[in-house]
Amino acid sequence: MVTLDERPQLIDALSALRDRVAAVRLPLPLPDAPRARQTRAELLAQLDDYLVPRLKDPDAPLLAVVGGSTGAGKSTLVNSLVGRRVSEAGVLRPTTRTPVLVCHPQDHHWFAGLRVLPQLTRVWLPQADEADEDHPGRDVDSEDNALRVETAGTLPRGLALLDAPDIDSLVVENRLLAAELMCAADIWVMVTTASRYADAVPWHLLRTAKEYDATLVTVLDRVPHQVIGEVSRQYAALLDKAGLGDVPRFTIPELPESTGGGSGLLPESAVAGLRGWLAHRAEDPAARQQAVSRTATGVIDSLDTRLPELAGAVAAQYAAAVRLGTAVEDAYRRQGARVRKELGRGAVLAGDARARWRAYPRDSTADELLDALTESLAALLHCAVSAAEEAIREVHRREPAAGALRAAPVVGDREVAERIGLEARRWRRVLEELAEEEVRNVEKPAGRGAARTALPDAETVAALLAASLLGGRRARPAGERLAELLGAQAALRLRDKGGDLVLTHVDRVLHAERDRRLAPLDALDVTPEPQAELIAALSVLQKEK
């Protein structure tokens, strides 16, 4: 069991662990992701709101959080324990919107600051005797994400009560806040009713408290007098079956005050047992030490199971991200190999490009042939990208994690065609520049009797080069004509440069489309490091326990 003396090394280990938990990202919609996200949120809440503050300030007042399902009577119970209305109670649901914390006036400083629940803005009704220059009161009705702090001299020093929102509230934010507040508790006070004690929600809370070995007390509220014995026995039997038979249990009969009648406060006799139990925990040093140490130890011990589970979820996220990325990489790699094969067999010299080649040079100009070859190359690349995308979609249809990528903006086929067409035209311009440079380097015949010959036309050279590179065997005459115009060595040199240029632009197009497809996945930044860091931080903590 953790002893609540000053343990700086343990606090440091917990703080480091907290940073590792906060760094966890679970963006992919895997089956276990919702539970892992909830575990992460609960861990952060317990570390930030309870464990680290409690170890830093072991003498701080006990915080008893009163939680339960809708209409369980939590606010009425808190008001009755305090002896006056501090939390709104009524028949409208959800009643408790802003959580209310009540403490003794001399304990006010423990909760006015951000020692616990630092994410909640402190608000309270301004009172002259409770003015606090560092934490001025605010209008509670104007604040969201707030904690209303009240003081009452009727509470013993060393005890604070927190009335939490309904754990099954129709408002999602209320449910999340209620769960977070329970994680900040030294003592969990579970409230249920005679009509709902077998519901799933209160039992989920009870099992969670058992899992953490938290200091727990249950209240069975609004039990009709005529069945109070039977309902109490049935509830006790359920607790025994769940391994919670030793949990202190208090029963409150159904009274007019339970529904807001009269003063709205339950008779003293109805809450005396619970008030005495809570006061004993606050005022008796041994009982206080036992309550706090049990909850703190339970939370720390639960990390041995919860952190490896979270690390496993992180590993599953990374494995899914690798699968998604590999599907993209493989699809584009296969299409890249197919495009190279198609280029080798002259697939670009088809359709209009083939017709232009057959008509060249009599009925088709070099410019027209280059246009047709450029468009045909773009079509081949577009077909490859489309095939890659279809293969990726097929894999992703079977992969639950792909749901995170479907939310990314969908790029239309027209945009893809425009990008590829632009790259194909860039390839043509570079090819023409390459041809012009080679033409300028053509050696002139030397000597007095040498015949004067005109330099080859650069556009003609570019068209013949494109045809020889993209046309396969059918365009063999293009290579022969280049050799005649430039010389065998120059033609061979030009073809080598042109071949590299084609492959470079093909790779550029396919890699660019691949990278665009991977960009939404890369933006999620799913990496394996958080898994190892979680396990390492847990190992350090285990040495310090």
N, C-alpha and C positions, 0 to 999 in steps of 0.2 A: 504494500500500500504506500502511496506517495505521502511523504511527510511534508506538511506545508510550512517548512522553514525556508530561509533564503537559499535558493538553489540556482545561482546565476548560470551555471553550465547547462542545467536542464532547460532553463528559460531560453538560453541561446540556441540549444538544439531544437526546441519547439518553434522558435522564431524562424530559424533556417528552414525547418520543415514547412512552416506556413508559406514561406516564399516559394518553395518548390510546388506546393499545392496550387498556389495562385497562378503559377506559370503554366499549369496544365490547360490545354485547349482540346475540346472535344467537338469539333465542328461537323464531323461526318455523321449522318443519321443512321448509325448502326443500331441493331436491336438492343444492345446493352448501354447505349449512349445516354438515354434519359436517366437511368438509375445512376450511372457514373457522374452525370452532371449534378444530380441531387446529392450524391456522396460528396462531391467536391464542394458544393455550396454549404453542406452541413459541417464539413471539416473546417472550412474557413470561418463559419459562424462560431463553432465551438472554440477554435484557437483564438480568434480575435475577441469574441464577446465573453468567453468564460475562462478557458484554461490559462492563457498567458496572463490576463489581468488577475486571476485568482492566485496564481503562483507569485506574482509580483507584490500583491497586497493581500496576504493571507488573513489579515485582521479586518478586511472590508466586510460590511454587513452581508448576511445570507440573502440571496435573491431567490424567492419562491415564485415561480411563474405558474399562474393559474390558466390551464388550457383545457380545451375540449371542443365538442361539436356545437353546431348552431342550436341556440335555445337551451343550452345545458344549465344556464343560470350562473355563469361565471361572474358577471358583473354584480349581480345581487349578492353573491357569496362574498366577493371582495368588499363591497359596501358594508355588509353585515360584520365582517371581521374587523373593519376599520371603525365602524360605529357611526358612520355618516356617508352620505352620497359622494363618492369621488369618481365613480365611473357610471356612465349612462346605461341604464337597464330598461328594457321595454319589450313589447311584443313584435316590433318591426325588426326584420333581419336583413343584413347584419347590423346589430346594434353597435358593437365595439368596432369603431373604425380606426381611431388613434389609440394605440396602447397606452395604458395609464399605469405609472409606477408610483407606489405610495411607500413612504418611509418615515421614520421618526425625524423631527426637525433637526436634531443634532447629527443625523446621518445624511443630511441633505447634500453635503459637499461631495460625498462619495458618488452621487449620481448626477449632480448638476454638470459635471465635466464629461469628458468622453472616455472615461476609464473602461466602461463597458458599453456595448452597442454604439460604437463611434459613428456609425453611418446614419444614426437617427438624430435629427435636430431636437434639442431640448426646448420644450414649451411648457408654460404654466401660467395660471392666472396670477397676475402680479399681486403680491401682498407685501405690505410695508415691512413686516417683521421677517420676510424671507428675501429681501432684495439682495441681488448678487450682481455686482458691477461687471464681472467677467462673463456672466451668462444671463443677460437681460431676458425677462419673460416676453413671450410673444403670444399673439392671439391664436389659440389652438385651432380655431376653425379655418384659419388661412394657411395652415401648413400641411403639406403632404410629407410622407416619410418622416414622421415626427414621433417623439416620445413625450407624453405629458407627465411631468413630475409633480406630485402632490406630497404634502407632509401631513402627518397626523400624530399627535402626542399619545393617542390611544394604542399605537403599535409599540412594542418593546424596541429598545435600541438594539441594533444588530440584526434587524429583520426588515426586508422590503418585500412587498407584494406587487406583482406585475400582472395586470389583467390583459391577456393577449386576445387578438382577434380570433374568430372561429377557425378551427383547423380545417373545416370543410366548407368554408365560406364560398358563396357563389362568385365572389370577387377574387380573381387569381392572386392579385397583389396581397390581399389579406391572408390567404392560405400560406403564401411564401413567407410573409412576415411572421405569422404565427409559428411556423416551423423554426424560423431563425431565432425567435425569442425563446423557444423551448431549449435551444442549444446554449443559451446564456444562463441557464438556471443552475443554482446549487441544489434546489429541491423542485421536483416536478409535481405539481398538484393537478391530477387528472380528474375532470368533472364530467360525469355522464348522468343520464336520467333513467328512471324506471322503464321508460318506453324505448330507450335507445342503447341500453348497456351492452347489448349483443351486436351492435353495429360494427362495421369494419373499421371506421375511423378511430374511435377510442381505443380499439384493440391494437391498431397499428401503432398508436402512441405508446401504449403500454408495452408492447413487444420491443419498441425502439428503446424505451427506458431500461428494459431488462437487458437488452443487448449491450447498452453502455454501462450497466450496473449502477444507474443513477439512483440517488436518494429519491424515493417515490412515495406518494401518498395518493389514495383515490377517494373520491367523494361521489356517492350515489345519491343524487339529488331528486327532489320532487317525487318521492315514493308515496303512493296512496296509503293511508293508515291501514286500510283493511287487508292489504297484501304486503305490508312492509316486511313481515317475517319471511314469507315465501320468496319474494324478490331478493332479499338480502342473502338467503341461503343459495339461491341459484347463481347470484353474482359471485359469491364466495367460491362456489364449486368451479365456476369458469376460471377464476383467478388461480385456484389450486391446479387445475388442468394445464394452465399456461405456465406453471412454475412460479407464480407470483403470490402464493398463499401467505407469505410472510409480510406482504405489503400492508401497511396500516390502512384501514378502511373505515370511512365515516359515512353514516347514512342520515340524510335529512328528509323528513317527511314532507309531503305536499301541504303547503300552507298558502293562505291568501297572499302573503307577501311575496311568494315565489313568482307571481305574475304581475307584480308591481302594485298590488293593493296596499292600502294604508300608507305607512311611511316608506314602504319599499325595502325595509330592513327586516331580516329574519330575527325571530326572538333570540335572545342571548342563549337560551338553552339549546337552540338548534345548532349553534356553531361553537359552543363552549369547548367541546372535545377537540375539534380541529384547531381552534385558537390556542388551547393549552399545549397541544402537540407542537405547533409551530413555535410558540414562545419558549418551550423547553429547549428546542434545538438552538434558539438564538441565545438563551441566557445560561444554559449549562455548558461549561467549557468542554466536557467530555462528549456530550451529545453533539455539540457544534463541530468538534473535530471529527467525530465519526461521520457526520452527514457530509461535510465538505470533502474529507479525504476519500470517502467512498465514491462520490461523484467524480472527483478529479482522477482518481485511480482508474475508475471504469472507463472514462474517456481515453486516457492514455493507453490502457490495455487494449481498447477497441481498435486503436491505430494499427496494431499488429495484423489485424485482419483486413481492415478497411483500406489501408494504404496499398497493400499488394493487389487488392481488387481494382483500385483506381489505376495502379501501374499497369495491370492487365488490360484495362480499357484503353489506356494510352497506347499500349503495344498493338491492340486491335485496330485502333485508328491509323497507326502508322502502316500496318500491314495492308489495310484497305487502301490507303493512299498510294502505296507502292503498286498494288494491283491496278488501280485506276490509271496511274501514270504509265505502268508497263503496257497496258492495253493501247494507250496512245502511241507510245514509242514503237511497239511491235507493228501496229497498223501502218504507220508511216515508213518504218524500215522496210516492210514488205512491199509497199507501193514504190519506194525508192528503187528497190531491186527490179521491180517489174518495169518501171519507166526506163531504166538502163537497158534492160533486155529489149524493150520495144524500140528504143533508139537504135540498138544494134541491128535489128532486122528491118529498119527503115519504115516503121509504122507511121512516122510523121508525114511521109510522102504518100498521102492518101487524100481522096476527095478532091477539093479544089486545088490543093497543093500539087497533087499528081497531074491534074489536067494542065495546070500552069507549066509544070516541068515538061510535059509532052509538047506543049505549044512553044516552049522557049527554044531559040530566041526569035523565031519567025513571027509568031502570033502572040507572044507574051513578053513583056519587058522584064528587065532584071528587078525593077522596083516591084512590079506585080508578083513576081515569083517570091521575092523576099516577104511581101505582105502575106501571101498564102502560107508560106512555111512558118512564119511567126504565129499566125493564127492557129495553124495545125499543132504547133508545139504547145501553145497555150491550152488548146483543147485536150491534148494528151495529159497535161499536168492537172487540169481541172478534173478530168475523169479520175485521175489517181487520187486527188484530194477527196473527191466524193466517195470513192471506194473505201478509202481509209476511214472517213467519217462514219460510213455505214457499218464497217467492222467494229468501230469503237462503240457506236450506239448499241450494237448487238451484245457486246460484252457488258456494257453498262446497264442494259435492261435486266441482267441477271445479278447485278451488284447493288445491294441496298445503299451503300455509301455514295453511289452516283447521284442520289437525290440532292446532295449539296451542290452539285455542278449544274443541275437542271435549272437552278435559280439564276444562273449567270445569263447575261443577255445573249440571245440567239442571233448569230450572224447569218444573214440571208445568203442564199446561193448566188444571188446577183453580186453581192459585195465580194464574195470569194472570186467570182469570175473577173471582176474588175481589177482586183489586186493581182491576180495571175496574169491577166492581159497586160497590165502595166509592167510587170517584171519581164514578160516576154519582149515587150518593145524596148526595154532597157537592154536586154540581151542583144537585140538586133543592132542598137546603136553602138554598143561596144564591139560587136562583130564588124560593123562597117568601119569603125576606127582602126581596128586591127588590120583590115584589108587595105585601108589607105596607107597605113604605116608600111606595110609590106610592099606596096606598089612603089612608094618613094625609095625603097631600098633596092629595087631591081637594078642590076648592073647594066650599064649601057655598053654596046659594042664599042671597042676601042680600035684605033688605027686609022690610017689615012683613007683606006679603001672600004672601011666598014660602012655597011648600009645604015641609014638613019631609020629607026623604027619608032613608032609612037608608043608611049607608055600604056600599059593595060588600063582599062577603065576600072576605077575602084569599085563602083557599084556592081559591075559585072563580076569582078573578083569576089565581092561579098556574096552575091547570089550563088555563084558556083560553089563557094566554100560552104554556104549554108546547105545547099543541096547535097554536097558530098558528105557532110557531117550527119545529116538527118535522113538521107534517102536510102541508105543501105546499098545493096547490090544494084538496085534499079538506077541509082544515081552514079554508078561508076564512071560514066562518061564525064561527069562534072569534075572529078579528080583528074582525069586525063587532060581535060581542057585547061585546068589550072596549071598543070605541069608545062603545057605548051606556052602559056602566057607568062609564067613566072620562072620557069626552070624547075627541074625535078626537086632539087634540094630546097628551094624557097617554098615550093608547093607543099613538100613534106613538113617543113618547119611550120608553115601556116596552118596546116591541118592539125598538127600536134597542139598548137596554141588554141586553135578553135575548138578542138575536142575537150581540152581542159575547161574552156570557157562555157561550153554547153553543160558539162557536168557540175560546174560551180553554180550556174544559175538554176539548174534543176534542184540541187541540194538547197540552195537559198530559198526557193519557193516552198519546197516541202518542209524544210526546217522552220520557216516562218509560220506556216499553217500549224505545224505540230506545236510550236511554242505558244501560239495563240490558244490552241486547245488545252494546253497544260497550264496556262496563266491562272485560270480560276482555282485550280488545284494548288498551284504554287502559292497563291495569295492566302490560302488557308494555313500555310506554314506548319504542316503536320510533320514533326520530326521525331526521331527515337530518343533524343536526349532526356526529355522529361521523365521517361520511365526509369532510366538509370539513376537520375537525380533523386527521384522519389525513394527508391530502394536505398540509395546511399544515405539520404537524410534519415530514413527510418533506422538504419543500422547505427548511426551516431546516437539517435535518441535512445535506442535500446541499451546502449552502453551507459547512458547517463541516468536511466531509471533507478 
